[in-house]
Amino acid sequence: MKIAHVVWGMKTGGVETMLVNIINEQVKTEEVRLFIINDFIDEFIVDKISPDCKVSRLNRKPGNRNPIKVLLLNFWILRYNPDIIHVHSSRVSQLLLGRWNIVRTIHNTDNVPYEYPKMKALFAISDVVKDVTIKQGFPDVKTIYNGILTKNIKSRSKSTPEDGIYRLVQVSRLDINQKGQDILIRAVDKLVHAYKITNFILYLIGEGDSEKQLRDLVDQLDLKDYVFFEGLKTQDYIYNHLCDYDLFIQPSRFEGFGITVAEALAAKIPVIVSNIEGPMEIINHGEYGMSFQVGDADDLAEKIKIVLQGGYDDSMIEKAYQHVCKEYDVAVTAKIYIEGYKSIIQSK
C-alpha cells in the first residue's frame, strides 16, 4: 500500500511529533511518503523521519497564493499515485485536485467541519474529539489515540527528590491561549508568596509566541528564582530526561488529547492536568493522575501543594504506566491506521 501524508509544515509540536512516530512505524510494512507544503520546518524534526520515507518539500511561503506551487504539489502526488492520502489539519484537502482516498485525523475540539464530507474516513485522537465530531454531524468518525514510543521513554526510579527540591516541568508550545502556562505561573506565585512554599523549581520546556509575555509575568511576580525557560528540546531529550522531574503539569485551557501527558505517565512521574476532556481521558478521570479546575490558578496551587507535601498517591504511577503502554504505544496506533486504510481500499 502507498500512503501519502500531507501537512502544512513540520515545526515542533504534538501533531508533528506524533506524525514522525507514525511514519516510522508505517514504513516497516508499507510504502510511505511525506509532502510538506510550507517552508515552516524544524530540521531536527524532519531528521527523525526514517530514510525509508521520502520527504518532498514544496517550500511554499505561508499564505502564498501562487497556483504554480499547488499544481506542483498535485503533480508530485499524481506521480506517486498513493492509495491513501492522510491529512492532519484544516484546508490541506482544498489544495488536492482529483478523486483521491483522503482521510483526516482531527487533533482538536475546535475544528470546523466544512471539509469533512469529502473525506473517506475521519479519525479522532480522543473520545472527546470523536464526540464533538459526531455532534457536528459525522457519526462514522473513529477514535485512534495518538501514539508514543513507550519503550524509548526512561522511567523515573525515585518517589521523592533526594535533595528535597521538587522539579516541576511543563512541556508544550508556549501559547497561553491554549496551553495555559500563565495559569501555572500564577499558581507558582500563590505557592511562593502566599503559602511560603519554596522547595521547588518549575521548568518550562518549549518555545512559542507567548514567551515574552510569560517572561514578563515571571518578572512582574518576582519568580525568577522559581521559573526557568528551557527552550525547545528534541524528542530524544524529552524521552531521556522526563524521568529527572518530580511532577508534570499540563494547565491547558483546551486540548484534544495531550500527548505530553501520556509521555509523562510513561516516564512514571506524577501528573496534574486541567479537568478538560482530552487530558482527563488520558488519566481516566483521576485513576492515573490528579486534576484541577481549568483556568483556576488557586486550585492548581492547592494540587501542587499536595504533591510537594508528599500527598500524591504513588499507587497510580505503575497503573498509569501499564495503561499507557497498552493504549498509547505507537505500534498500536500505526496498526489501527493501516487497518482503517485497508478497509477503505477494499470497499471500492
VOBA-1610 file (N, C-alpha, C; in pm, whole numbers, padded with zeros to 5 digits, always signed):
BEGIN
Met+00084-00120+00000Met+00000+00000+00000Met+00088+00125+00000Lys+00047+00224-00078Lys+00122+00350-00086Lys+00044+00458-00009Ile+00111+00516+00091Ile+00048+00614+00180Ile+00118+00748+00163Ala+00040+00854+00144Ala+00094+00990+00138Ala+00040+01070+00256His+00128+01117+00341His+00090+01212+00445His+00117+01353+00392Val+00021+01441+00406Val+00035+01578+00355Val+00010+01676+00470Val+00107+01764+00494Val+00098+01859+00606Val+00138+01998+00559Trp+00095+02098+00633Trp+00137+02236+00603Trp+00285+02254+00635Gly+00328+02211+00752Gly+00466+02230+00794Gly+00507+02123+00894Met+00632+02129+00939Met+00683+02032+01036Met+00761+02105+01144Lys+00695+02199+01212Lys+00753+02262+01329Lys+00729+02173+01450Thr+00799+02200+01559Thr+00787+02118+01679Thr+00649+02133+01740Gly+00583+02021+01762Gly+00451+02020+01823Gly+00401+01878+01837Gly+00291+01861+01909Gly+00239+01727+01932Gly+00200+01656+01805Val+00137+01728+01711Val+00094+01667+01586Val+00215+01618+01506Glu+00315+01704+01495Glu+00432+01671+01415Glu+00512+01556+01478Thr+00528+01560+01609Thr+00599+01452+01678Thr+00528+01320+01659Met+00396+01322+01676Met+00316+01202+01656Met+00331+01150+01514Leu+00328+01242+01415Leu+00334+01202+01276Leu+00467+01134+01244Val+00576+01187+01296Val+00707+01122+01274Val+00704+00980+01327Asn+00650+00962+01448Asn+00644+00829+01507Asn+00557+00734+01424Ile+00443+00785+01375Ile+00354+00703+01294Ile+00422+00663+01163Ile+00484+00760+01096Ile+00552+00730+00969Ile+00659+00624+00989Asn+00739+00641+01093Asn+00848+00547+01117Asn+00799+00406+01147Glu+00679+00396+01199Glu+00620+00264+01222Glu+00558+00210+01094Gln+00490+00297+01018Gln+00423+00251+00896Gln+00520+00204+00788Val+00638+00267+00780Val+00732+00228+00675Val+00790+00088+00696Lys+00766+00031+00812Lys+00812-00106+00835Lys+00737-00206+00748Thr+00613-00171+00707Thr+00532-00264+00629Thr+00475-00203+00501Glu+00475-00069+00489Glu+00410-00004+00376Glu+00506+00097+00311Glu+00468+00143+00192Glu+00543+00250+00125Glu+00482+00383+00167Val+00564+00472+00222Val+00513+00596+00280Val+00593+00714+00227Arg+00522+00824+00198Arg+00588+00947+00155Arg+00524+01065+00227Leu+00605+01161+00264Leu+00557+01282+00332Leu+00572+01402+00241Phe+00463+01478+00223Phe+00463+01601+00145Phe+00444+01719+00241Ile+00544+01809+00245Ile+00538+01928+00331Ile+00516+02049+00242Ile+00406+02120+00264Ile+00367+02228+00174Ile+00448+02355+00199Asn+00453+02403+00322Asn+00517+02532+00353Asn+00660+02514+00401Asp+00736+02622+00397Asp+00875+02620+00445Asp+00879+02647+00595Phe+00787+02589+00666Phe+00770+02606+00810Phe+00816+02477+00876Ile+00950+02464+00892Ile+01009+02333+00923Ile+01118+02348+01029Asp+01117+02258+01127Asp+01231+02238+01217Asp+01307+02116+01166Glu+01431+02140+01126Glu+01506+02032+01060Glu+01526+01911+01151Phe+01543+01935+01281Phe+01569+01820+01367Phe+01446+01730+01381Ile+01327+01785+01349Ile+01208+01701+01346Ile+01209+01613+01220Val+01237+01675+01107Val+01241+01600+00981Val+01353+01497+00983Asp+01463+01530+01049Asp+01576+01437+01055Asp+01542+01307+01128Lys+01436+01308+01207Lys+01396+01188+01281Lys+01316+01092+01195Ile+01274+01136+01076Ile+01195+01050+00989Ile+01284+00943+00926Ser+01235+00822+00920Ser+01310+00711+00862Ser+01352+00743+00719Pro+01474+00705+00681Pro+01518+00725+00541Pro+01435+00644+00442Asp+01357+00548+00490Asp+01269+00471+00402Asp+01147+00551+00358Cys+01124+00665+00420Cys+01014+00754+00380Cys+01073+00873+00306Lys+01037+00890+00180Lys+01084+01005+00106Lys+01006+01129+00149Val+01078+01238+00171Val+01017+01365+00211Val+01025+01463+00095Ser+00909+01514+00052Ser+00903+01612-00058Ser+00863+01747-00001Arg+00945+01849-00024Arg+00921+01982+00031Arg+00881+02077-00081Leu+00767+02138-00067Leu+00722+02236-00166Leu+00785+02373-00139Asn+00824+02400-00013Asn+00888+02526+00027Asn+00805+02649-00009Arg+00675+02636+00003Arg+00583+02748-00021Arg+00586+02840+00100Lys+00580+02970+00076Lys+00568+03065+00184Lys+00423+03062+00238Pro+00405+03057+00370Pro+00268+03054+00423Pro+00185+03171+00370Gly+00067+03141+00319Gly-00021+03243+00265Gly+00000+03273+00118Asn+00107+03217+00058Asn+00134+03241-00083Asn+00022+03184-00169Arg-00031+03262-00261Arg-00142+03218-00346Arg-00099+03180-00488Asn+00030+03163-00506Asn+00082+03126-00638Asn+00030+02988-00677Pro-00050+02976-00783Pro-00108+02846-00820Pro-00003+02746-00869Ile+00114+02793-00906Ile+00218+02702-00955Ile+00257+02604-00846Lys+00265+02652-00723Lys+00300+02564-00612Lys+00194+02456-00592Val+00068+02494-00603Val-00041+02398-00588Val-00036+02294-00699Leu-00013+02339-00819Leu-00005+02247-00932Leu+00114+02152-00917Leu+00226+02205-00865Leu+00343+02120-00845Leu+00316+02013-00740Leu+00248+02053-00631Leu+00211+01956-00528Leu+00127+01844-00589Asn+00028+01880-00668Asn-00059+01780-00727Asn+00013+01694-00830Phe+00108+01752-00900Phe+00189+01674-00993Phe+00269+01568-00919Trp+00331+01609-00808Trp+00408+01514-00728Trp+00320+01400-00678Ile+00201+01438-00628Ile+00111+01336-00574Ile+00061+01244-00685Leu+00028+01301-00801Leu-00018+01219-00913Leu+00091+01121-00956Arg+00213+01167-00959Arg+00325+01080-00998Arg+00347+00968-00895Tyr+00327+01000-00768Tyr+00341+00899-00662Tyr+00223+00801-00665Asn+00103+00852-00696Asn-00019+00771-00709Asn-00048+00690-00582Pro-00074+00758-00471Pro-00096+00687-00345Pro-00233+00618-00339Asp-00240+00515-00259Asp-00369+00451-00231Asp-00448+00533-00129Ile-00377+00599-00039Ile-00438+00680+00067Ile-00362+00811+00080Ile-00436+00921+00091Ile-00376+01049+00130Ile-00428+01082+00269His-00336+01101+00361His-00371+01127+00501His-00334+01271+00534Val-00434+01354+00567Val-00409+01494+00603Val-00435+01511+00752His-00370+01613+00810His-00370+01627+00956His-00412+01766+01004Ser-00458+01851+00912Ser-00500+01984+00953Ser-00597+02042+00851Ser-00661+02150+00890Ser-00764+02212+00806Ser-00705+02273+00678Arg-00785+02270+00573Arg-00761+02336+00446Arg-00659+02266+00355Val-00587+02167+00408Val-00491+02096+00321Val-00565+02031+00205Ser-00679+01970+00233Ser-00751+01897+00128Ser-00799+01989+00017Gln-00812+02119+00046Gln-00856+02213-00057Gln-00754+02228-00170Leu-00630+02193-00143Leu-00525+02203-00244Leu-00514+02079-00330Leu-00583+01972-00290Leu-00567+01843-00358Leu-00670+01828-00469Leu-00621+01814-00592Leu-00707+01800-00708Leu-00725+01653-00743Gly-00839+01618-00798Gly-00862+01480-00838Gly-00942+01403-00734Arg-00969+01277-00765Arg-01051+01192-00679Arg-00960+01093-00607Trp-00920+01133-00488Trp-00830+01051-00407Trp-00904+00995-00285Asn-00847+00892-00228Asn-00895+00842-00099Asn-00829+00927+00011Ile-00894+01034+00051Ile-00839+01125+00151Ile-00900+01093+00287Val-00813+01081+00388Val-00859+01063+00525Val-00803+01176+00609Arg-00868+01203+00719Arg-00828+01317+00803Arg-00822+01276+00949Thr-00713+01310+01015Thr-00706+01299+01160Thr-00743+01434+01221Ile-00838+01433+01312Ile-00884+01555+01380Ile-00813+01561+01515His-00736+01666+01535His-00647+01673+01651His-00699+01761+01763Asn-00811+01831+01742Asn-00856+01921+01848Asn-01007+01932+01847Thr-01059+01997+01951Thr-01204+02007+01967Thr-01263+02131+01901Asp-01180+02215+01841Asp-01230+02340+01784Asp-01224+02341+01631Asn-01214+02222+01570Asn-01206+02217+01424Asn-01342+02246+01360Val-01338+02320+01248Val-01458+02348+01170Val-01474+02235+01067Pro-01595+02176+01054Pro-01609+02052+00977Pro-01641+02068+00829Tyr-01618+02186+00770Tyr-01663+02207+00632Tyr-01595+02114+00532Glu-01477+02062+00563Glu-01407+01973+00470Glu-01443+01826+00489Tyr-01505+01794+00600Tyr-01524+01654+00635Tyr-01601+01573+00532Pro-01702+01631+00463Pro-01778+01548+00367Pro-01694+01487+00255Lys-01581+01547+00221Lys-01500+01494+00112Lys-01405+01384+00159Met-01401+01358+00289Met-01309+01258+00342Met-01369+01118+00333Lys-01284+01020+00301Lys-01326+00881+00301Lys-01336+00825+00442Ala-01261+00885+00535Ala-01269+00844+00675Ala-01221+00958+00762Leu-01278+00966+00882Leu-01238+01063+00982Leu-01188+00988+01105Phe-01072+01031+01154Phe-01015+00972+01274Phe-01001+01081+01381Ala-01040+01052+01503Ala-01027+01146+01615Ala-00920+01095+01710Ile-00841+01187+01766Ile-00731+01145+01853Ile-00775+01110+01994Ser-00902+01134+02026Ser-00954+01100+02158Ser-01105+01087+02148Asp-01165+01030+02250Asp-01311+01015+02250Asp-01382+01150+02258Val-01320+01247+02326Val-01384+01378+02333Val-01388+01444+02196Val-01280+01431+02118Val-01279+01484+01982Val-01381+01408+01896Lys-01391+01280+01918Lys-01491+01199+01848Lys-01632+01250+01879Asp-01660+01274+02007Asp-01793+01320+02047Asp-01829+01454+01982Val-01731+01546+01978Val-01754+01675+01914Val-01785+01655+01766Thr-01709+01568+01701Thr-01728+01544+01557Thr-01865+01482+01529Ile-01908+01392+01615Ile-02041+01332+01599Ile-02149+01439+01611Lys-02133+01528+01709Lys-02231+01636+01727Lys-02232+01731+01608Gln-02120+01737+01535Gln-02114+01821+01415Gln-02181+01754+01295Gly-02226+01630+01314Gly-02300+01562+01209Gly-02224+01453+01135Phe-02115+01400+01196Phe-02034+01299+01130Phe-02018+01178+01221Pro-02118+01090+01222Pro-02121+00980+01320Pro-02022+00868+01294Asp-01963+00861+01174Asp-01874+00749+01142Asp-01729+00772+01184Val-01702+00879+01255Val-01566+00906+01300Val-01520+00797+01397Lys-01391+00763+01389Lys-01333+00658+01473Lys-01220+00714+01558Thr-01215+00675+01684Thr-01106+00718+01772Thr-00982+00634+01748Ile-00871+00701+01720Ile-00739+00636+01718Ile-00646+00724+01800Tyr-00606+00675+01915Tyr-00525+00756+02005Tyr-00389+00788+01945Asn-00337+00905+01977Asn-00201+00940+01938Asn-00102+00839+01996Gly+00001+00808+01920Gly+00097+00708+01964Gly+00228+00769+02012Ile+00285+00707+02115Ile+00416+00747+02166Ile+00507+00625+02169Leu+00636+00651+02173Leu+00735+00543+02176Leu+00760+00503+02321Thr+00669+00427+02378Thr+00676+00398+02521Thr+00808+00332+02560Lys+00859+00244+02474Lys+00982+00171+02509Lys+01104+00263+02511Asn+01095+00381+02449Asn+01209+00473+02443Asn+01210+00574+02557Ile+01106+00576+02638Ile+01095+00676+02745Ile+01152+00620+02874Lys+01255+00686+02926Lys+01318+00641+03051Lys+01224+00667+03168Ser+01219+00572+03259Ser+01127+00581+03372Ser+01196+00636+03496Arg+01122+00711+03572Arg+01169+00766+03699Arg+01175+00653+03802Ser+01284+00648+03878Ser+01303+00539+03975Ser+01278+00582+04119Lys+01292+00713+04147Lys+01274+00759+04285Lys+01133+00813+04304Ser+01084+00808+04427Ser+00949+00858+04454Ser+00951+01002+04505Thr+01061+01042+04570Thr+01075+01180+04617Thr+01217+01229+04588Pro+01237+01358+04567Pro+01372+01409+04537Pro+01465+01394+04657Glu+01586+01350+04630Glu+01682+01325+04738Glu+01722+01453+04809Asp+01727+01566+04738Asp+01768+01691+04800Asp+01651+01772+04853Gly+01529+01718+04841Gly+01411+01787+04893Gly+01357+01895+04801Ile+01423+01920+04689Ile+01377+02021+04593Ile+01301+01951+04480Tyr+01173+01979+04469Tyr+01090+01918+04365Tyr+01110+01992+04234Arg+01131+01915+04131Arg+01149+01971+03996Arg+01020+01951+03917Leu+00950+02061+03893Leu+00824+02060+03820Leu+00854+02088+03672Val+00775+02030+03583Val+00801+02051+03442Val+00670+02063+03365Gln+00674+02146+03262Gln+00564+02159+03166Gln+00626+02159+03028Val+00575+02074+02939Val+00631+02059+02805Val+00522+02090+02704Ser+00536+02203+02635Ser+00436+02242+02536Ser+00486+02363+02458Arg+00420+02389+02348Arg+00438+02517+02280Arg+00398+02629+02376Leu+00476+02737+02380Leu+00445+02848+02471Leu+00334+02931+02407Asp+00213+02896+02443Asp+00092+02954+02383Asp-00013+02960+02493Ile-00025+03074+02558Ile-00112+03082+02674Ile-00259+03064+02637Asn-00296+03097+02513Asn-00437+03085+02475Asn-00485+02941+02480Gln-00397+02847+02446Gln-00434+02706+02455Gln-00367+02636+02572Lys-00235+02652+02583Lys-00159+02570+02677Lys-00162+02621+02821Gly-00195+02748+02842Gly-00222+02798+02977Gly-00103+02810+03070Gln+00016+02836+03017Gln+00132+02849+03106Gln+00118+02965+03204Asp+00041+03067+03168Asp+00020+03179+03260Asp-00053+03134+03386Ile-00143+03039+03372Ile-00214+02984+03488Ile-00115+02916+03581Leu-00023+02841+03523Leu+00077+02770+03602Leu+00169+02868+03675Ile+00211+02974+03607Ile+00298+03072+03671Ile+00226+03142+03786Arg+00099+03170+03769Arg+00023+03233+03878Arg+00004+03136+03994Ala-00003+03007+03966Ala-00008+02908+04074Ala+00124+02906+04151Val+00235+02918+04078Val+00366+02926+04143Val+00373+03050+04233Asp+00320+03160+04185Asp+00315+03283+04266Asp+00240+03259+04396Lys+00129+03189+04389Lys+00050+03159+04509Lys+00131+03073+04606Leu+00200+02973+04553Leu+00279+02884+04638Leu+00391+02960+04710Val+00461+03045+04635Val+00578+03113+04691Val+00539+03227+04784His+00448+03312+04740His+00421+03435+04814His+00305+03427+04912Ala+00213+03335+04892Ala+00102+03320+04986Ala+00127+03204+05082Tyr+00170+03089+05029Tyr+00192+02973+05113Tyr+00333+02964+05169Lys+00424+03045+05115Lys+00565+03043+05157Lys+00630+02907+05135Ile+00589+02840+05029Ile+00647+02710+04992Ile+00751+02737+04883Thr+00875+02698+04909Thr+00984+02733+04817Thr+01072+02615+04778Asn+01033+02494+04815Asn+01119+02378+04786Asn+01088+02317+04649Phe+01085+02403+04546Phe+01058+02354+04411Phe+01112+02453+04308Ile+01127+02403+04186Ile+01163+02484+04070Ile+01075+02436+03955Leu+01023+02530+03878Leu+00942+02497+03760Leu+01025+02520+03634Tyr+01025+02421+03547Tyr+01095+02429+03419Tyr+00991+02425+03307Leu+00994+02527+03221Leu+00906+02532+03105Leu+00987+02494+02981Ile+00950+02383+02918Ile+01020+02335+02800Ile+00936+02365+02677Gly+00993+02439+02583Gly+00921+02474+02462Gly+00950+02618+02423Glu+00901+02654+02306Glu+00911+02792+02261Glu+00779+02828+02193Gly+00757+02957+02173Gly+00632+02997+02110Gly+00608+03146+02123Asp+00497+03191+02067Asp+00466+03333+02059Asp+00443+03398+02194Ser+00411+03320+02297Ser+00381+03377+02429Ser+00503+03388+02520Glu+00623+03357+02468Glu+00739+03352+02556Glu+00767+03487+02623Lys+00765+03596+02548Lys+00793+03726+02609Lys+00687+03760+02715Gln+00564+03734+02684Gln+00457+03763+02779Gln+00475+03682+02908Leu+00516+03558+02894Leu+00537+03473+03011Leu+00660+03518+03090Arg+00766+03555+03020Arg+00886+03606+03090Arg+00853+03735+03165Asp+00775+03821+03103Asp+00735+03945+03170Asp+00652+03915+03294Leu+00566+03814+03287Leu+00485+03776+03402Leu+00572+03724+03516Val+00673+03646+03482Val+00766+03595+03582Val+00839+03711+03651Asp+00883+03808+03572Asp+00950+03926+03629Asp+00853+04005+03717Gln+00733+04026+03668Gln+00633+04104+03740Gln+00600+04042+03876Leu+00597+03909+03881Leu+00560+03838+04005Leu+00683+03801+04089Asp+00800+03843+04046Asp+00925+03818+04118Asp+00947+03668+04141Leu+00946+03594+04029Leu+00959+03448+04037Leu+01082+03397+03962Lys+01180+03484+03940Lys+01296+03445+03859Lys+01374+03330+03921Asp+01364+03313+04052Asp+01435+03203+04118Asp+01357+03071+04113Tyr+01235+03077+04062Tyr+01149+02958+04068Tyr+01100+02911+03930Val+01111+02994+03829Val+01062+02957+03695Val+01176+02975+03595Phe+01206+02868+03521Phe+01315+02872+03424Phe+01263+02828+03287Phe+01304+02902+03186Phe+01266+02873+03048Phe+01378+02791+02984Glu+01347+02668+02947Glu+01448+02576+02898Glu+01461+02576+02746Gly+01367+02641+02677Gly+01371+02643+02532Gly+01323+02513+02470Leu+01340+02505+02340Leu+01295+02389+02266Leu+01389+02271+02288Lys+01333+02153+02306Lys+01412+02031+02323Lys+01364+01925+02225Thr+01455+01839+02184Thr+01419+01732+02091Thr+01340+01624+02164Gln+01274+01540+02083Gln+01203+01428+02142Gln+01298+01335+02217Asp+01417+01314+02164Asp+01515+01229+02234Asp+01546+01286+02372Tyr+01563+01418+02380Tyr+01591+01480+02509Tyr+01474+01459+02605Ile+01353+01483+02557Ile+01235+01466+02642Ile+01226+01323+02691Tyr+01243+01229+02600Tyr+01229+01088+02639Tyr+01336+01045+02739Asn+01454+01105+02731Asn+01562+01069+02822Asn+01561+01144+02954His+01491+01259+02958His+01502+01344+03076His+01371+01373+03149Leu+01258+01329+03097Leu+01135+01345+03174Leu+01148+01279+03311Cys+01220+01169+03315Cys+01237+01095+03440Cys+01315+01174+03545Asp+01381+01284+03506Asp+01457+01366+03601Asp+01367+01458+03683Tyr+01240+01468+03643Tyr+01148+01561+03710Tyr+01059+01485+03808Asp+00999+01562+03898Asp+00919+01502+04006Asp+00770+01526+03991Leu+00732+01614+03899Leu+00590+01641+03876Leu+00574+01704+03738Phe+00479+01652+03660Phe+00446+01707+03530Phe+00311+01777+03541Ile+00302+01898+03483Ile+00178+01976+03492Ile+00136+02020+03353Gln+00010+01996+03319Gln-00044+02041+03191Gln-00166+02130+03219Pro-00149+02263+03213Pro-00257+02355+03253Pro-00342+02406+03136Ser-00357+02327+03031Ser-00423+02373+02908Ser-00565+02423+02932Arg-00602+02523+02853Arg-00740+02572+02853Arg-00830+02484+02765Phe-00775+02427+02657Phe-00846+02328+02578Phe-00742+02238+02515Glu-00779+02113+02490Glu-00683+02015+02442Glu-00759+01893+02391Gly-00732+01854+02267Gly-00799+01737+02213Gly-00747+01607+02269Phe-00620+01607+02308Phe-00559+01486+02363Phe-00461+01525+02473Gly-00336+01550+02436Gly-00234+01584+02534Gly-00125+01479+02534Ile-00050+01472+02423Ile+00048+01364+02408Ile+00159+01371+02513Thr+00193+01492+02558Thr+00297+01503+02660Thr+00250+01447+02794Val+00120+01447+02818Val+00067+01385+02940Val+00092+01234+02936Ala+00064+01173+02821Ala+00089+01030+02806Ala+00238+00999+02822Glu+00324+01086+02767Glu+00468+01065+02780Glu+00511+01074+02925Ala+00454+01167+03000Ala+00488+01180+03142Ala+00447+01056+03221Leu+00329+01003+03190Leu+00286+00881+03257Leu+00379+00764+03223Ala+00427+00760+03098Ala+00521+00656+03059Ala+00655+00671+03130Ala+00689+00794+03169Ala+00813+00820+03244Ala+00795+00796+03394Lys+00675+00756+03433Lys+00644+00723+03573Lys+00665+00842+03666Ile+00617+00959+03623Ile+00618+01073+03713Ile+00474+01116+03739Pro+00446+01173+03856Pro+00311+01221+03887Pro+00268+01329+03788Val+00140+01338+03763Val+00089+01440+03673Val-00030+01512+03734Ile-00040+01640+03698Ile-00159+01721+03728Ile-00203+01784+03597Val-00330+01767+03562Val-00382+01824+03438Val-00507+01906+03468Ser-00538+02001+03380Ser-00665+02072+03392Ser-00778+01975+03359Asn-00893+01997+03419Asn-01002+01899+03408Asn-01084+01920+03279Ile-01011+01922+03167Ile-01075+01927+03035Ile-01069+01787+02974Glu-01152+01766+02873Glu-01182+01630+02832Glu-01061+01550+02784Gly-00975+01607+02699Gly-00863+01530+02644Gly-00770+01475+02750Pro-00706+01562+02831Pro-00618+01512+02937Pro-00690+01425+03039Met-00816+01458+03072Met-00889+01376+03168Met-00914+01236+03114Glu-00929+01225+02984Glu-00944+01092+02922Glu-00816+01011+02941Ile-00701+01076+02927Ile-00573+01006+02942Ile-00555+00955+03085Ile-00590+01036+03185Ile-00573+00993+03324Ile-00697+00919+03376Asn-00789+00889+03285Asn-00912+00816+03319Asn-00984+00879+03437His-00999+01012+03427His-01079+01090+03522His-01033+01071+03667Gly-00900+01067+03684Gly-00844+01064+03818Gly-00782+00933+03860Glu-00797+00830+03779Glu-00739+00700+03815Glu-00587+00700+03802Tyr-00534+00778+03706Tyr-00391+00774+03679Tyr-00320+00907+03706Gly-00390+01005+03759Gly-00328+01134+03786Gly-00426+01227+03854Met-00379+01348+03888Met-00460+01447+03955Met-00507+01553+03856Ser-00609+01629+03894Ser-00660+01735+03807Ser-00698+01856+03890Phe-00710+01971+03822Phe-00754+02094+03885Phe-00857+02161+03794Gln-00931+02255+03849Gln-01033+02326+03773Gln-00967+02412+03667Val-01003+02390+03542Val-00940+02461+03431Val-00946+02612+03453Gly-00832+02677+03432Gly-00824+02822+03444Gly-00807+02874+03584Asp-00812+02788+03685Asp-00811+02831+03825Asp-00671+02812+03884Ala-00592+02918+03889Ala-00455+02911+03940Ala-00452+02875+04087Asp-00550+02921+04164Asp-00555+02889+04307Asp-00576+02739+04329Asp-00665+02679+04251Asp-00689+02535+04264Asp-00566+02457+04222Leu-00499+02503+04115Leu-00376+02436+04073Leu-00271+02445+04182Ala-00258+02561+04245Ala-00161+02575+04355Ala-00191+02477+04467Glu-00318+02459+04498Glu-00357+02364+04603Glu-00315+02222+04567Lys-00333+02184+04441Lys-00297+02048+04398Lys-00146+02029+04396Ile-00072+02130+04352Ile+00075+02120+04357Ile+00122+02109+04501Lys+00060+02184+04589Lys+00093+02181+04732Lys+00079+02039+04788Ile-00024+01970+04745Ile-00045+01832+04791Ile+00074+01745+04753Val+00121+01759+04630Val+00234+01680+04583Val+00361+01718+04659Leu+00385+01847+04675Leu+00506+01894+04744Leu+00509+01850+04890Gln+00394+01824+04945Gln+00387+01780+05085Gln+00373+01628+05097Gly+00401+01558+04984Gly+00404+01411+04988Gly+00269+01344+04980Gly+00169+01414+04926Gly+00035+01359+04926Gly-00010+01292+04797Tyr+00081+01272+04703Tyr+00043+01207+04578Tyr+00033+01057+04599Asp-00070+00996+04545Asp-00091+00851+04559Asp+00000+00778+04461Asp+00113+00728+04512Asp+00211+00664+04425Asp+00160+00536+04359Ser+00053+00478+04413Ser+00000+00356+04351Ser-00054+00383+04211Met-00086+00511+04182Met-00135+00545+04049Met-00026+00533+03943Ile+00099+00546+03983Ile+00208+00560+03886Ile+00227+00434+03804Glu+00237+00318+03868Glu+00257+00194+03794Glu+00133+00159+03713Lys+00015+00181+03766Lys-00108+00156+03690Lys-00113+00245+03566Ala-00071+00370+03582Ala-00070+00463+03469Ala+00028+00415+03362Tyr+00144+00368+03404Tyr+00245+00319+03310Tyr+00190+00203+03227Gln+00128+00107+03292Gln+00074-00008+03221Gln-00038+00034+03125His-00119+00130+03168His-00228+00180+03085His-00175+00246+02958Val-00072+00329+02971Val-00015+00400+02857Val+00048+00302+02758Cys+00120+00204+02809Cys+00185+00106+02721Cys+00081+00028+02641Lys-00033+00002+02701Lys-00137-00075+02634Lys-00216+00007+02533Glu-00248+00132+02568Glu-00341+00211+02489Glu-00274+00309+02392Tyr-00154+00359+02427Tyr-00098+00471+02352Tyr+00035+00442+02284Asp+00076+00318+02280Asp+00202+00288+02212Asp+00185+00308+02061Val+00287+00362+01998Val+00278+00399+01856Val+00256+00278+01766Ala+00304+00161+01805Ala+00283+00042+01724Ala+00134+00010+01714Val+00062+00029+01824Val-00083+00007+01824Val-00151+00109+01734Thr-00112+00236+01747Thr-00171+00344+01667Thr-00150+00321+01518Ala-00027+00290+01479Ala+00004+00270+01337Ala-00073+00152+01280Lys-00085+00046+01357Lys-00157-00074+01310Lys-00305-00041+01284Ile-00367+00034+01375Ile-00509+00067+01358Ile-00529+00158+01237Tyr-00437+00252+01214Tyr-00447+00337+01096Tyr-00440+00253+00968Ile-00346+00162+00961Ile-00331+00079+00841Ile-00455-00007+00818Glu-00512-00058+00925Glu-00638-00134+00911Glu-00748-00045+00856Gly-00752+00081+00902Gly-00851+00174+00851Gly-00831+00204+00704Tyr-00705+00223+00662Tyr-00676+00247+00521Tyr-00723+00129+00435Lys-00689+00008+00480Lys-00720-00111+00401Lys-00871-00129+00384Ser-00948-00095+00487Ser-01093-00110+00477Ser-01149-00015+00371Ile-01089+00102+00356Ile-01132+00198+00253Ile-01101+00144+00115Ile-00980+00094+00096Ile-00938+00043-00034Ile-01022-00079-00074Gln-01048-00166+00020Gln-01122-00289-00009Gln-01269-00263-00038Ser-01320-00149+00010Ser-01461-00119-00009Ser-01492-00059-00146Lys-01388-00027-00221Lys-01409+00037-00353Lys-01460-00065-00455
//
